């Protein structure tokens, strides 16, 4: 995902099947943490007003791409910086 407004990009990784199975088993046993899809969080408007707000790791990055021009690209544009995040809710 590329943010043309801020000249940043973010990598969205997929989990291998074994990792997904482990997360499901952990969840069923009650000892897993929530892993949140980053796209709705970095484009969110209004976090902190109640009613389902995100609170967890990298909370300060919620909404930083709101209202920016975004696109999905297969190659990273030159001189764009990577935005790193790790949204998890325990």
Secondary structure by P-SEA (a helix, b strand, c coil): cccccccbbbbbbbbcaaaaaaaaaaaaaccbbbbcccccccccccccccccccccccccccccccccbbbbbccccccbbbbbbbbbcc
